[in-house]
Amino acid sequence: MMLLSSISEILQCELFSGKEQFNLPIEFGCASDLMSDVLAFSQSGALLLTGLVNIQTIQTAHIAEINAVIFVRGKKPDSKMIALATEKKIPLLGTRFSMYEACGILYKTGLVPTMECLKCEGDNG
């Protein structure tokens, strides 16, 4: 488990919303631009890394009980997204790293993955 503030520092993030949740614990990490995959494979308490910058990302994060969202590749949310994320209490951050790089960095620092790998644990595959 890592604090959002530590993740932000590691990925050199810009904070767009959620300063009051900056010390939120993050249990898992997931990454996708397909919100259907986030709904299908993520777990409550996860951090979502995505390049999809739209309102559906915030709605999906809320439904999936994602603790925070980091936009990759220097992407930035608009004011409507920031307002909705603030309302839903979902911190929004951004990093210049690609999704691949950000995932590798977080994996290397010990953040546990949450998506498809968890489905494989039961079948040794």
Residue pairs with C-beta under 8 A, 6 or more apart in sequence:
1 25
1 26
1 27
2 25
2 26
2 109
2 110
2 111
3 23
3 24
3 25
3 26
4 18
4 21
4 22
4 23
4 24
4 25
4 26
4 47
4 67
4 68
4 91
4 93
5 22
5 23
7 13
7 26
7 47
7 68
7 70
7 106
7 111
8 15
8 22
8 93
10 105
10 106
10 109
11 70
11 93
11 95
11 97
11 102
11 105
11 106
12 95
12 96
12 97
13 70
13 93
13 94
13 95
14 76
14 93
14 94
14 95
15 22
15 91
15 92
15 93
16 76
16 77
16 82
16 85
16 92
16 93
16 94
17 77
17 82
17 85
17 86
17 90
17 91
17 92
18 24
18 68
18 85
18 86
18 89
18 90
18 91
18 92
18 93
19 91
21 67
21 68
21 89
21 91
22 91
24 67
24 68
24 91
25 45
25 67
26 45
26 46
26 47
26 67
26 68
26 111
27 43
27 45
27 46
27 67
27 112
27 114
28 42
28 43
28 45
28 46
28 47
28 111
28 112
28 113
28 114
29 46
29 47
29 49
29 103
29 106
29 107
29 111
29 112
29 113
29 114
30 38
30 41
30 42
30 43
30 46
30 47
30 48
30 49
30 66
30 113
30 114
30 115
31 48
31 49
31 50
31 99
31 102
31 103
31 115
32 38
32 41
32 48
32 50
32 115
33 50
33 51
33 52
33 99
35 52
35 56
35 57
35 60
37 115
38 48
38 50
38 60
38 61
38 64
38 66
39 60
39 63
39 64
41 114
41 115
41 116
41 118
41 119
42 48
42 64
42 66
42 114
42 115
43 114
43 118
44 64
44 65
45 65
45 67
46 64
46 66
46 67
46 114
47 66
47 67
47 68
47 69
47 70
47 106
47 111
48 57
48 61
48 64
48 66
48 68
48 69
48 70
49 69
49 70
49 72
49 99
49 102
49 103
49 106
50 57
50 69
50 70
50 71
50 72
50 99
51 71
51 72
51 73
51 75
51 99
53 71
53 75
53 76
53 77
53 78
53 81
54 81
55 80
55 81
55 84
57 69
57 81
58 69
58 81
58 84
58 85
58 88
58 90
58 92
59 84
60 66
61 69
61 85
61 88
61 90
62 88
62 90
66 90
67 90
67 91
68 90
68 91
68 92
68 93
69 85
69 90
69 91
69 92
69 93
70 92
70 93
70 94
70 95
70 102
71 77
71 92
71 93
71 94
71 95
72 94
72 95
72 97
72 98
72 99
72 102
73 96
73 97
73 98
73 99
74 94
74 95
74 96
75 94
76 94
77 85
77 92
77 94
81 92
82 92
85 91
85 92
95 102
97 105
107 113
